Amino acid sequence: MNYFDIYITLIFIVKIAFIILAVYRLYIKAKNPKDKNLKTVEFWKERFEFVFISMMSALLIYLFYPRANRINMIDGETKLLLYLFGFVLLLTESWSTFIQESLLFKKFK
């Protein structure tokens, strides 16, 4: 196993931990919104999200560096990570800020 494969595996581990924490947060919130563990789970979920986004950003920089041809390194696992990264960015985006400040949405209001 080379360093690239180890890095991809590590990204998968961080992503799985993030998903587990996100699901557990939803479960705690539905069961008892005033639970003390909710803040702890939210804290760690945000940290894992930050680590995942940082690692994926480093992967994108590495793969698409203009002076190196690494397109052949994009295999099935890397494609899946890039696909999931797009969903994470879309789901965690600050949509309320965009909708409130967008000129297009202000005209519809």
N, C-alpha and C positions, 0 to 999 in steps of 0.2 A: 504494500500500500504506500503510495507516495503522499507528499504533503497536501496536494490538491484534494485527493480522496478523503484524507483525514479532516480537512477543513470542511468539505461538503457534509461529512458525517456529523461533525460538530454543529453545523448549522441546523441539520435535521433534529438533533437532540434539543437544541435551544427552541426550535419551532414547536416540537412536541410538548416541551415544558410550558411554553406560552399557551398552547391550546388547552392543556390540562388546567392551567390556572384560570383561563378565561371561562371555561365550562364550570369549574368549581365556584368561581365568582358569581356566575349566573344562578347556580344552585343555592348558594348562601343567600343571595339577594332575594330569591323567590321564597325561600324557607323562612328567613328571619332577617329583614333589612337592617335591624339594629344590632346585629351580631358583631362582637368585637373583632372576630377574625376577618371580617370584610375588608377593613383597612389594610391589614397585613397582606391579604391576598391581592388586593389592588396594587399595593406597593410593589410586590414581587412581579406581578403581571406587567406593570409598566416597565420595570427593569429588564425583564426578559424581552419585551417588545423593543426596547431601545437597543439591546445587544443584537437582536435579530436584524433590525434595520441597519445597524452599523456593519455587521458582518456581511449582509447582502450588498450594501453599498461598496464595501471593499472588494467583494467578488466581482461586481460590475466593473469597477475600475480596473481590476486585474484582467478580466476577460476582454474588455473593449479598449485597452490601451492602444492608441493609434499606431505606435511604432512596432508593435508585436502582433503577429497573426496567431491568435489563440482561439479562433472560432471553432477549430476542430476539437477543442476541449469541452464543448457544450454537448454533454451526453444526456441521457434520460433523466437522471437525478437533478442535474443542473437546470434543465428545462422546467422540471416540476418546481424547483425552488424559485425560479424566476416568475413562474406562473403564480405561485402562492404569495410571493412578494408583492405583486401587483394588487392582489386582493387585500393584503394587510394594509397597504398604503391607501387604497380606496375606502376601506372600512374604518380606519382610524383617522381619516382626514377630518378637519374641522369644517364640516358642511354648514353648520349654522352661521359661521362667520361669512362664508362665501355667499350664502343665500341672502343674508341681511345686507351685505355691502354691494351685491351685484346690481348693476344698473338695469339689467334685463328683468330681474325679479322685482325690482322696485316699480317698474312700469306695470307689471301684472298685479301688484298690490293695489 
